[in-house]
């Protein structure tokens, strides 16, 4: 693979083919230079996603899930990140896009729900002002109109008494309410692509179910494409049309949800279905190996083969589902 350094506005930003899926990620590689060497956070990742569909990206911590999604949002510092491949959103290439043009996409056509709303929301500004700011950034409206939109969105995501709660600060909301406020902020501009980075982390089971139901309901209303990043295969089974399994910065398996969860081809995916025996979470004597997947990936062949007892010859190449995506 030849790595190319893209400069702002060098790439074509045309509308592309109308038949092309809304999101096309092609051979994406993301690397971070560090004092200990070059960390290959994501290597050769490819997939597509159409509007109205949901893709679940699963994998352990450090597998590259969030890094790949932040690349779609243009949140990596190009000065400190080496990126190659292609990311097309609505037919428009975003890798190498100028900061100004990326801001017109981020929060508008593409939005993201971050893992921890308490740290993602600014503690010095009210919930309503932060939602209004996101709306004002992409719409020529007055502040009073933006405030009305914030109240409307808080009501839409199920915040009780939105007219009074709109002036509350993040610390005055419960964990579930903060997550709902983050969803309201992400959806205020009717994005065509929504990235939900572990939206149910640290929430109790009842609130988790409410948040997932809310995302599905809003998807039906807005016809948004959704990428949901999670450790929980139960969430994926409930929400996703397709699943992409990541390990060591690579997509090791990709396919329709029911088929992949019922008949996984990769040993890592089979182990991940149980979670109790797989290397995702365990550290006891039953763990296949104690090797870490978060270390810089520099070796050739299968990045997971040192952590499983069921390595096969074909583990040294990408799975059939991945290569066809």
Buried (B, 14 or more C-beta within 10 A) or exposed (E): EEEBEBEEEEBEBEEBEEEBBBBBBBEBBBBBEEEEEEBBBBBBBBBBBEBBBBBBBBBBEBBBBBBBBBBBBBBBEBEEBBBBBBBBBBBBBBBBBBEEBBBEBBBBBBBBBBBBBBEBBEEEEBBBBBBBBBBBBBEEBEEEBBBBBBBBBBBBBBBEEBEEBBEBBBEEBEBBBBBBBBBBBBBBBBBBBBBBBBBBBBBEEEBBBBBBEBBBEBBEEBEBBBBBBBBBBEBBBBBBBBBBBBBBBBBBBBBEBEEBBEEBBBBBBBBBBEBEBBBBEBEEEEBBEEEEBBEBBEEEEBBBBBBBEEBEEEBEEBBEBBEEB
